[in-house]
Amino acid sequence: MSKEFDVLIIGGGPAGAMTGIELCRKGYSTCIIDKEIFPRPKLCGGLLTQKSTDLLARYCPGLDPLEFVVEQAQTVDFYFQDKKVNRFTTREVYYFTERTIFDHLLVQYYLKLGGRMIQQVALRPGDIDFGKNTVTAGTGKIYYKYLVGADGCNGVLSRAAKIKRHDFLCLEACFPRDPHNEKEFRIYFGLANMGYGWYFPKKEHYCVGMGGEESGKAISDKARRYFREALNSQSAQVEDFAVKGALLPSGRKLNTRRLPKNSLLVGDAAGFADPVTGEGIYYAMLSGVQAAGAIDASAKNKKRNVLKRYNKSVWPIRKDIRAARFWKRILYYPPILRAFMKHIQTHTNFVRFYLKKVIATGEFNYRNFLRVYLKNRAFSPFAHDPDLTP
Ligand SMILES: Cc1cc2nc3c(=O)[nH]c(=O)nc-3n(C[C@H](O)[C@H](O)[C@H](O)COP(=O)(O)OP(=O)(O)OC[C@H]3O[C@@H](n4cnc5c(N)ncnc54)[C@H](O)[C@@H]3O)c2cc1C
């Protein structure tokens, strides 16, 4: 049995679903292939920033945040190792979701727009024939005009094109929570090299995790110590809970020139995640939208070559991630990190500015935020900026 689609998308996470949603809306026949059956679990802190919810409101109108937000917070506590450094209360809200729910809703949205989906088929690199533009999925061949790899870190399309990856390991566990207590979330610096620990409130549990640019063994040892500390106040052992690991892109550029010109990568598969915060859901959805736009423009010009156009449209994302990597290397350098932790005890406006304008809204990017901050500080101290005073 063979089928033909304008666009074949490997992976039904936020990147694949958003690519499919936008393409269906533009009238293309699409098919998503995923190795899992949705709803499926996905290891993730599930923090959604305002720019993510804004993007959803724009591209998925009618999708009610109440359906996927399980908790929200406006207070974040920063820790350096086990010591609390400062607490910040922000005007903007940070949302927390469960990826089982969130990804399923996006896939349902895509299906309602008329997209097709094949579930529980794990593709291998040998299933993709770039020369014939086919993918063998289970028993049948699928022909495509354009191929999108939305299959996450270590995705099958990158492997088929022999693209070298630079991902690192994160570990996560769920610990019990009294839902009436503590709505704040916590960030722990100084525990992992080039990374941090997080402590996010969900409905009935805390999602506790850690990631960093370290070997698998080093990060597992550090994460277990951190989990033990996190459980300190509870009469439970880390061993009572499942600790799971998953990869996150480091932000280093991938060599996509190895891909055939009618194929492209989105989301984690493309290496799109904020190297400082690890935020990837926003970039997954945004690159999905960009991919659909690039495919649409190429198809309208009757061209199969989409890679060049797509690379151009995601160039701002790449540049921003490159700048974030630069900042990360400076910020996480141990003596600078220690000095920075001291600094944020007394100079709170910088953190407020960064949280609001870079992380939450994305109004400024990693390339220009420091320049804007210093310029504004020189001319109108943020102490008098009502926008930055909670
Ligand atoms: C521990 C951890 C915590 C995180 N916390 C946050 C957070 O709080 N906020 C945030 O914004 N980001 C977070 N991230 C990053 C975020 O999870 C990713 O950036 C995001 O999931 C990327 O979406 P995606 O669609 O590109 O890939 P994915 O969500 O990974 O989806 C890929 C899909 O492809 C399918 N697939 C894979 N291989 C195959 C195959 N061979 N055949 C068929 N299907 C296949 C998978 O089943 C999956 O459904 C975190 C990541 C980790 C690891």
The ligand as an SDF file (V2000), in Angstrom:
LIG
                    3D

 53 58  0  0  0  0  0  0  0  0999 V2000
   14.2530   17.1970   31.1790 C   0  0  0  0  0  0  0  0  0  0  0  0
   13.8070   18.2710   30.2150 C   0  0  0  0  0  0  0  0  0  0  0  0
   13.0900   19.3620   30.7000 C   0  0  0  0  0  0  0  0  0  0  0  0
   12.6460   20.3580   29.8160 C   0  0  0  0  0  0  0  0  0  0  0  0
   11.9130   21.3990   30.3080 N   0  0  0  0  0  0  0  0  0  0  0  0
   11.4300   22.3400   29.4570 C   0  0  0  0  0  0  0  0  0  0  0  0
   10.5870   23.3750   29.9210 C   0  0  0  0  0  0  0  0  0  0  0  0
   10.2580   23.4410   31.1020 O   0  0  0  0  0  0  0  0  0  0  0  0
   10.1310   24.2990   29.0320 N   0  0  0  0  0  0  0  0  0  0  0  0
   10.4850   24.2460   27.7010 C   0  0  0  0  0  0  0  0  0  0  0  0
   10.0560   25.1150   26.9280 O   0  0  0  0  0  0  0  0  0  0  0  0
   11.2770   23.2480   27.2330 N   0  0  0  0  0  0  0  0  0  0  0  0
   11.7430   22.2930   28.0640 C   0  0  0  0  0  0  0  0  0  0  0  0
   12.5070   21.2630   27.5820 N   0  0  0  0  0  0  0  0  0  0  0  0
   12.7700   21.1980   26.1340 C   0  0  0  0  0  0  0  0  0  0  0  0
   11.5360   20.6640   25.4000 C   0  0  0  0  0  0  0  0  0  0  0  0
   11.1040   19.4680   25.9920 O   0  0  0  0  0  0  0  0  0  0  0  0
   11.8730   20.4010   23.9290 C   0  0  0  0  0  0  0  0  0  0  0  0
   12.5670   21.5080   23.4130 O   0  0  0  0  0  0  0  0  0  0  0  0
   10.6070   20.1610   23.1090 C   0  0  0  0  0  0  0  0  0  0  0  0
    9.9970   18.9690   23.5060 O   0  0  0  0  0  0  0  0  0  0  0  0
   10.9600   20.0660   21.6230 C   0  0  0  0  0  0  0  0  0  0  0  0
    9.8080   19.6660   20.8960 O   0  0  0  0  0  0  0  0  0  0  0  0
    9.9750   18.8380   19.5450 P   0  0  0  0  0  0  0  0  0  0  0  0
    8.6220   18.7290   18.9480 O   0  0  0  0  0  0  0  0  0  0  0  0
   11.0750   19.3940   18.7310 O   0  0  0  0  0  0  0  0  0  0  0  0
   10.4850   17.3980   19.9940 O   0  0  0  0  0  0  0  0  0  0  0  0
    9.7480   16.3150   20.9330 P   0  0  0  0  0  0  0  0  0  0  0  0
    8.8200   16.9580   21.8480 O   0  0  0  0  0  0  0  0  0  0  0  0
   10.8790   15.5020   21.5060 O   0  0  0  0  0  0  0  0  0  0  0  0
    8.9250   15.4160   19.9280 O   0  0  0  0  0  0  0  0  0  0  0  0
    9.5800   14.5180   19.0460 C   0  0  0  0  0  0  0  0  0  0  0  0
    8.5610   13.4690   18.6260 C   0  0  0  0  0  0  0  0  0  0  0  0
    9.1770   12.6380   17.6390 O   0  0  0  0  0  0  0  0  0  0  0  0
    8.8360   11.2890   17.8840 C   0  0  0  0  0  0  0  0  0  0  0  0
    9.9220   10.4550   17.3340 N   0  0  0  0  0  0  0  0  0  0  0  0
   11.2080   10.4470   17.7390 C   0  0  0  0  0  0  0  0  0  0  0  0
   11.9120    9.5370   17.0260 N   0  0  0  0  0  0  0  0  0  0  0  0
   11.0280    8.9760   16.1550 C   0  0  0  0  0  0  0  0  0  0  0  0
   11.1490    7.9520   15.1630 C   0  0  0  0  0  0  0  0  0  0  0  0
   12.3200    7.3100   14.9430 N   0  0  0  0  0  0  0  0  0  0  0  0
   10.0490    7.6240   14.4460 N   0  0  0  0  0  0  0  0  0  0  0  0
    8.8580    8.2430   14.6690 C   0  0  0  0  0  0  0  0  0  0  0  0
    8.6920    9.2010   15.6220 N   0  0  0  0  0  0  0  0  0  0  0  0
    9.7690    9.5640   16.3410 C   0  0  0  0  0  0  0  0  0  0  0  0
    8.7370   11.2050   19.4050 C   0  0  0  0  0  0  0  0  0  0  0  0
    7.9100   10.1290   19.8090 O   0  0  0  0  0  0  0  0  0  0  0  0
    8.1230   12.5650   19.7600 C   0  0  0  0  0  0  0  0  0  0  0  0
    6.7230   12.4990   19.8460 O   0  0  0  0  0  0  0  0  0  0  0  0
   12.9630   20.2660   28.4370 C   0  0  0  0  0  0  0  0  0  0  0  0
   13.6810   19.1640   27.9590 C   0  0  0  0  0  0  0  0  0  0  0  0
   14.1140   18.1740   28.8310 C   0  0  0  0  0  0  0  0  0  0  0  0
   14.8780   17.0030   28.2940 C   0  0  0  0  0  0  0  0  0  0  0  0
  1  2  1  0
  2  3  1  0
  2 52  2  0
  3  4  2  0
  4  5  1  0
  4 50  1  0
  5  6  2  0
  6  7  1  0
  6 13  1  0
  7  8  2  0
  7  9  1  0
  9 10  1  0
 10 11  2  0
 10 12  1  0
 12 13  2  0
 13 14  1  0
 14 15  1  0
 14 50  1  0
 15 16  1  0
 16 17  1  0
 16 18  1  0
 18 19  1  0
 18 20  1  0
 20 21  1  0
 20 22  1  0
 22 23  1  0
 23 24  1  0
 24 25  2  0
 24 26  1  0
 24 27  1  0
 27 28  1  0
 28 29  2  0
 28 30  1  0
 28 31  1  0
 31 32  1  0
 32 33  1  0
 33 34  1  0
 33 48  1  0
 34 35  1  0
 35 36  1  0
 35 46  1  0
 36 37  1  0
 36 45  1  0
 37 38  2  0
 38 39  1  0
 39 40  1  0
 39 45  2  0
 40 41  1  0
 40 42  2  0
 42 43  1  0
 43 44  2  0
 44 45  1  0
 46 47  1  0
 46 48  1  0
 48 49  1  0
 50 51  2  0
 51 52  1  0
 52 53  1  0
M  END
$$$$
